[in-house]
């Protein structure tokens, strides 16, 4: 029974370390991609808005 308790404690410590590293990498990549896409799309759409809606109508 001594061998069973040792294997369980090792498996728990490894799973916790992996979950923390993955969550940090995902949060950083998502925040950067969203900020860049919004700034580019907003500039292109604004030039195509007609004058009666407050845009420049392609100018």
Biotite code that builds the C-alpha atoms (Angstrom):
import biotite.structure as struc

atoms = struc.array([
    struc.Atom([0.000, 0.000, 0.000], chain_id="A", res_id=1, res_name="UNK", atom_name="CA", element="C"),
    struc.Atom([3.005, 2.268, 0.436], chain_id="A", res_id=2, res_name="UNK", atom_name="CA", element="C"),
    struc.Atom([3.704, 2.246, -3.307], chain_id="A", res_id=3, res_name="UNK", atom_name="CA", element="C"),
    struc.Atom([0.142, 3.286, -4.149], chain_id="A", res_id=4, res_name="UNK", atom_name="CA", element="C"),
    struc.Atom([0.274, 6.435, -2.010], chain_id="A", res_id=5, res_name="UNK", atom_name="CA", element="C"),
    struc.Atom([3.560, 7.583, -3.591], chain_id="A", res_id=6, res_name="UNK", atom_name="CA", element="C"),
    struc.Atom([2.350, 7.292, -7.194], chain_id="A", res_id=7, res_name="UNK", atom_name="CA", element="C"),
    struc.Atom([-0.832, 9.263, -6.479], chain_id="A", res_id=8, res_name="UNK", atom_name="CA", element="C"),
    struc.Atom([1.019, 12.183, -4.931], chain_id="A", res_id=9, res_name="UNK", atom_name="CA", element="C"),
    struc.Atom([3.389, 12.484, -7.917], chain_id="A", res_id=10, res_name="UNK", atom_name="CA", element="C"),
    struc.Atom([0.615, 12.489, -10.521], chain_id="A", res_id=11, res_name="UNK", atom_name="CA", element="C"),
    struc.Atom([-1.258, 15.305, -8.780], chain_id="A", res_id=12, res_name="UNK", atom_name="CA", element="C"),
    struc.Atom([1.769, 17.613, -8.615], chain_id="A", res_id=13, res_name="UNK", atom_name="CA", element="C"),
    struc.Atom([2.527, 17.217, -12.337], chain_id="A", res_id=14, res_name="UNK", atom_name="CA", element="C"),
    struc.Atom([-1.043, 17.960, -13.456], chain_id="A", res_id=15, res_name="UNK", atom_name="CA", element="C"),
    struc.Atom([-1.176, 21.213, -11.509], chain_id="A", res_id=16, res_name="UNK", atom_name="CA", element="C"),
    struc.Atom([2.060, 22.573, -13.008], chain_id="A", res_id=17, res_name="UNK", atom_name="CA", element="C"),
    struc.Atom([0.934, 21.859, -16.574], chain_id="A", res_id=18, res_name="UNK", atom_name="CA", element="C"),
    struc.Atom([-2.480, 23.495, -16.174], chain_id="A", res_id=19, res_name="UNK", atom_name="CA", element="C"),
    struc.Atom([-0.978, 26.731, -14.868], chain_id="A", res_id=20, res_name="UNK", atom_name="CA", element="C"),
    struc.Atom([1.508, 27.094, -17.723], chain_id="A", res_id=21, res_name="UNK", atom_name="CA", element="C"),
    struc.Atom([-1.166, 26.518, -20.391], chain_id="A", res_id=22, res_name="UNK", atom_name="CA", element="C"),
    struc.Atom([-3.622, 29.030, -18.950], chain_id="A", res_id=23, res_name="UNK", atom_name="CA", element="C"),
    struc.Atom([-1.030, 31.817, -18.903], chain_id="A", res_id=24, res_name="UNK", atom_name="CA", element="C"),
    struc.Atom([0.084, 31.301, -22.512], chain_id="A", res_id=25, res_name="UNK", atom_name="CA", element="C"),
    struc.Atom([-3.492, 31.293, -23.837], chain_id="A", res_id=26, res_name="UNK", atom_name="CA", element="C"),
    struc.Atom([-4.530, 34.494, -22.086], chain_id="A", res_id=27, res_name="UNK", atom_name="CA", element="C"),
    struc.Atom([-1.573, 36.456, -23.483], chain_id="A", res_id=28, res_name="UNK", atom_name="CA", element="C"),
    struc.Atom([-2.075, 35.358, -27.103], chain_id="A", res_id=29, res_name="UNK", atom_name="CA", element="C"),
    struc.Atom([-5.802, 36.188, -27.125], chain_id="A", res_id=30, res_name="UNK", atom_name="CA", element="C"),
    struc.Atom([-5.408, 39.701, -25.747], chain_id="A", res_id=31, res_name="UNK", atom_name="CA", element="C"),
    struc.Atom([-2.822, 40.672, -28.384], chain_id="A", res_id=32, res_name="UNK", atom_name="CA", element="C"),
    struc.Atom([-4.759, 39.342, -31.382], chain_id="A", res_id=33, res_name="UNK", atom_name="CA", element="C"),
    struc.Atom([-8.017, 41.090, -30.436], chain_id="A", res_id=34, res_name="UNK", atom_name="CA", element="C"),
    struc.Atom([-6.449, 44.530, -29.983], chain_id="A", res_id=35, res_name="UNK", atom_name="CA", element="C"),
    struc.Atom([-4.739, 44.448, -33.403], chain_id="A", res_id=36, res_name="UNK", atom_name="CA", element="C"),
    struc.Atom([-7.764, 43.226, -35.379], chain_id="A", res_id=37, res_name="UNK", atom_name="CA", element="C"),
    struc.Atom([-10.105, 45.873, -33.960], chain_id="A", res_id=38, res_name="UNK", atom_name="CA", element="C"),
    struc.Atom([-7.817, 48.795, -34.802], chain_id="A", res_id=39, res_name="UNK", atom_name="CA", element="C"),
    struc.Atom([-7.340, 47.732, -38.454], chain_id="A", res_id=40, res_name="UNK", atom_name="CA", element="C"),
    struc.Atom([-10.982, 46.886, -39.212], chain_id="A", res_id=41, res_name="UNK", atom_name="CA", element="C"),
    struc.Atom([-12.269, 50.111, -37.660], chain_id="A", res_id=42, res_name="UNK", atom_name="CA", element="C"),
    struc.Atom([-10.080, 52.304, -39.885], chain_id="A", res_id=43, res_name="UNK", atom_name="CA", element="C"),
    struc.Atom([-11.136, 50.597, -43.119], chain_id="A", res_id=44, res_name="UNK", atom_name="CA", element="C"),
    struc.Atom([-14.880, 50.577, -42.380], chain_id="A", res_id=45, res_name="UNK", atom_name="CA", element="C"),
    struc.Atom([-14.937, 54.279, -41.393], chain_id="A", res_id=46, res_name="UNK", atom_name="CA", element="C"),
    struc.Atom([-13.815, 55.429, -44.868], chain_id="A", res_id=47, res_name="UNK", atom_name="CA", element="C"),
    struc.Atom([-16.667, 53.537, -46.538], chain_id="A", res_id=48, res_name="UNK", atom_name="CA", element="C"),
    struc.Atom([-19.438, 55.120, -44.452], chain_id="A", res_id=49, res_name="UNK", atom_name="CA", element="C"),
    struc.Atom([-21.610, 57.603, -46.437], chain_id="A", res_id=50, res_name="UNK", atom_name="CA", element="C"),
    struc.Atom([-21.647, 61.298, -45.488], chain_id="A", res_id=51, res_name="UNK", atom_name="CA", element="C"),
    struc.Atom([-25.242, 61.164, -44.207], chain_id="A", res_id=52, res_name="UNK", atom_name="CA", element="C"),
    struc.Atom([-24.106, 58.636, -41.602], chain_id="A", res_id=53, res_name="UNK", atom_name="CA", element="C"),
    struc.Atom([-21.188, 60.766, -40.444], chain_id="A", res_id=54, res_name="UNK", atom_name="CA", element="C"),
    struc.Atom([-18.431, 59.230, -42.609], chain_id="A", res_id=55, res_name="UNK", atom_name="CA", element="C"),
    struc.Atom([-16.172, 60.640, -45.297], chain_id="A", res_id=56, res_name="UNK", atom_name="CA", element="C"),
    struc.Atom([-17.696, 58.677, -48.212], chain_id="A", res_id=57, res_name="UNK", atom_name="CA", element="C"),
    struc.Atom([-14.372, 57.291, -49.460], chain_id="A", res_id=58, res_name="UNK", atom_name="CA", element="C"),
    struc.Atom([-12.338, 60.473, -49.040], chain_id="A", res_id=59, res_name="UNK", atom_name="CA", element="C"),
])
